[in-house]
């Protein structure tokens, strides 16, 4: 556990992967014993968050190919990105162009980028879709869902009822695929 005193108004507790390290930012006016007492009161919450992070980390580790498990995390990620990029460069065109025809979308450019918090983004004005490299670790079904999701956003710019109806029409099981990508562990 690391406690840092800063110019902040209130205490901030952060739990960091992969092992659930606890980092605390506390205001200068608090004493160390006060912070430790507060952390003792929050111990159940901290343990629950650490368990979630550990489960998430184990799920991600299970997706690492056995031949890469001996590598250091940074080196492993470099190889994984290369594998994912190759897989997606082959798969995206095969999925994108038929879906563009089905959705009656004439022109779209696309790119791949390593993104930590999103599976894809789109810019309707520029008609550009950016997909996360990390999609390469999932089935083609997940890639197809994200691709269709972003294509639909080129016409419907929010997640309202019209968007959901369009998704239901084209990929009826899209909610289940979404849960695969965004599990509530």
C-alpha positions in Angstrom: 0.0 0.0 0.0 1.4 3.4 -1.0 0.1 6.6 0.7 1.0 9.9 -1.0 0.1 13.3 0.5 -0.9 15.9 -2.1 -2.8 19.1 -2.7 -6.2 17.4 -2.9 -9.5 18.0 -1.1 -10.4 14.4 -0.2 -8.9 11.0 0.0 -8.6 9.0 -3.2 -8.2 5.2 -3.1 -7.1 3.5 -6.3 -6.6 -0.2 -6.9 -4.1 -1.0 -9.7 -3.7 -4.1 -11.8 -2.3 -6.7 -12.1 -2.0 -7.6 -8.4 -4.4 -5.1 -6.9 -1.8 -2.6 -5.5 -3.5 0.0 -3.3 -2.5 3.6 -3.9 -3.9 6.4 -1.7 -3.8 10.1 -2.3 -4.6 12.1 0.8 -4.7 15.8 1.5 -1.8 17.4 3.4 -4.0 18.3 6.4 -4.7 14.6 7.2 -2.3 12.6 9.4 -1.0 9.2 8.5 -2.9 7.5 11.3 -6.2 9.2 10.1 -5.6 7.8 6.6 -4.8 4.4 7.9 -7.9 4.4 10.1 -10.0 5.3 7.1 -8.4 2.5 5.0 -9.2 0.0 7.8 -12.8 1.0 7.6 -12.8 0.5 3.8 -11.0 -2.8 4.0 -13.9 -4.9 2.8 -14.4 -2.6 -0.3 -10.6 -2.8 -1.0 -10.5 -6.6 -0.8 -13.6 -6.8 -3.1 -11.9 -4.5 -5.7 -8.7 -6.5 -5.5 -10.6 -9.8 -6.1 -12.3 -8.2 -9.2 -8.9 -7.1 -10.5 -7.4 -10.5 -9.9 -10.2 -12.3 -11.7 -10.0 -9.9 -14.6 -6.2 -10.4 -14.8 -6.6 -14.2 -14.7 -9.2 -14.0 -17.5 -6.8 -12.0 -19.6 -3.9 -14.3 -18.8 -5.9 -17.2 -20.0 -6.1 -15.6 -23.5 -2.3 -15.3 -23.8 -1.0 -18.0 -26.1 1.2 -20.6 -24.3 4.2 -19.8 -26.4 4.2 -16.1 -25.2 3.7 -16.8 -21.4 7.4 -17.0 -20.7 8.0 -13.4 -21.9 8.0 -10.3 -19.8 4.7 -8.4 -20.0 6.0 -5.5 -22.2 7.6 -8.0 -24.6 4.5 -10.2 -24.6 2.3 -7.2 -25.4 4.5 -6.2 -28.3 4.2 -9.7 -29.8 0.5 -9.9 -29.1 -0.1 -6.5 -30.9 1.8 -7.8 -33.9 -0.4 -11.0 -33.9 -3.6 -9.1 -33.4 -2.7 -6.6 -36.2 -2.0 -9.4 -38.7 -5.3 -11.2 -37.8 -7.4 -8.0 -38.0 -5.8 -6.8 -41.3 -7.0 -10.0 -42.9 -10.4 -10.2 -41.2 -11.6 -6.6 -41.3 -11.9 -6.2 -45.1 -13.7 -9.5 -45.4 -16.3 -8.3 -42.9 -16.4 -4.6 -43.6 -17.3 -4.5 -47.3 -20.3 -6.9 -47.2 -21.6 -5.0 -44.1 -21.2 -1.7 -46.0 -23.4 -3.0 -48.8 -26.0 -4.4 -46.3 -26.2 -1.1 -44.5 -26.1 1.0 -47.7 -22.9 2.9 -46.7 -20.8 3.9 -49.7 -17.5 5.0 -48.4 -15.6 4.2 -45.1 -12.0 4.3 -44.2 -10.7 2.3 -41.3 -7.6 1.9 -39.2 -6.3 -0.1 -36.2 -5.0 1.4 -33.0 -4.1 0.0 -29.6 -6.9 1.4 -27.3 -7.2 0.5 -23.6 -10.7 1.6 -23.0 -12.7 1.3 -26.2 -13.3 -1.4 -28.8 -13.9 1.0 -31.6 -14.6 4.6 -32.5 -16.1 6.3 -35.5 -16.0 9.8 -37.0 -19.3 10.2 -38.9 -18.1 13.5 -40.6 -14.9 11.9 -41.9 -16.6 8.5 -42.4 -13.7 6.8 -40.6 -13.8 3.8 -38.2 -10.9 3.0 -35.8 -10.8 -0.5 -34.3 -8.9 -1.5 -31.2 -6.1 -3.9 -31.8 -7.2 -5.9 -28.7 -10.2 -7.1 -30.7 -7.7 -9.6 -32.2 -7.8 -11.7 -29.1 -11.6 -12.4 -29.6 -13.6 -14.4 -32.0 -14.6 -13.0 -35.4 -18.1 -12.7 -34.1 -16.9 -10.0 -31.6 -15.1 -8.1 -34.3 -18.1 -8.2 -36.5 -20.3 -6.8 -33.7 -17.9 -3.9 -33.1 -17.7 -3.2 -36.8 -21.4 -3.2 -37.3 -21.8 -1.1 -34.2 -19.5 1.6 -35.6 -21.1 1.4 -39.1 -24.5 2.0 -37.6 -23.1 5.0 -35.7 -22.2 6.6 -39.1 -26.0 7.0 -39.5 -27.3 7.1 -35.9 -25.0 9.1 -33.7 -26.2 7.9 -30.3 -27.2 4.7 -28.4 -30.9 5.6 -28.4 -33.9 3.4 -29.4 -33.3 3.8 -33.1 -29.7 2.6 -32.7 -30.7 -0.4 -30.7 -33.5 -1.3 -33.2 -31.0 -1.1 -36.0 -28.6 -3.4 -34.1 -31.4 -5.8 -33.3 -32.3 -6.0 -36.9 -28.8 -6.8 -38.1 -27.2 -8.7 -35.2 -30.0 -10.1 -33.0 -27.6 -11.4 -30.4 -25.5 -8.2 -30.1 -26.2 -7.8 -26.4 -24.7 -11.2 -25.6 -21.6 -10.4 -27.7 -21.4 -7.1 -25.9 -21.3 -8.9 -22.5 -18.5 -11.1 -23.9 -16.5 -8.0 -24.6 -17.4 -6.1 -21.4 -17.9 -8.7 -18.7 -19.0 -7.5 -15.3 -16.5 -9.5 -13.2 
